[in-house]
Amino acid sequence: EAGVVQSPRYKIIEKKQPVAFWCNPISGHNTLYWYLQNLGQGPELLIRYENEEAVDDSQLPKDRFSAERLKGVDSTLKIQPAELGDSAVYLCASSRAEGWDTQYFGPGTRLTVL
Amino acid sequence: GDSVTQMEGPVTLSEEAFLTINCTYTATGYPSLFWYVQYPGEGLQLLLKATKADDKGSNKGFEATYRKETTSFHLEKGSVQVSDSAVYFCALVVSSNTGKLIFGQGTTLQVKP
């Protein structure tokens, strides 16, 4: 079974530029998560999707961050404009269902904002 | 609020030494508990989990027991290998927040030959 796929793996941009990250979850997984991992810390949830519906986006900074999950499969996370403090690893995870079901993580996208 | 606290690292051990990484939690409901591992350059991988009190999760020689009385989920391994060098994260999910994993800050383990 293929794992969670993310691209790009690395991205370097200048501040104020836009950036987008893409995630393809494990086939059949209805729930998709985006997490932010700052250096030396554990991941923190940004947004959770059940199929195509964002059911928890309370931690997403909506002034500059946006996300979508069209057709309930792939998802895109966007930052516009990026700030220096956005430098981090952005992780995507998926699970069959919400709640206690095991979440499987992708390799992440490491963003560096200069 | 719900939270997870791990022992600070890095933890440096010689090969074949005994490993303990402490993890304690605070939760308003009845959490499920997890240990994830992150090898250098790779994504988070589920190592083991326990869904109710007194359950023991185990995988690859690692074990952790869900202790409700001490709100702990310490990770142990009897004999570590160099290949176990990684960052270990303790995490919980509480049913009331439907799937949101709450992680500790991570503990770096370095195993020397």
Interface residues (C-beta under 8 A of the other chain):
Chain A: V4 T31 Y33 Y35 G40 Q41 G42 P43 E44 L45 R48 V55 D56 L91 A93 S95 E98 G99 W100 D101 T102 Q103 Y104 F105 G106 P107 G108
Chain B: V4 S32 F34 Y36 E42 G43 L44 Q45 L46 K49 T51 F89 A91 V93 S95 N97 T98 G99 K100 L101 F103 G104 Q105 G106
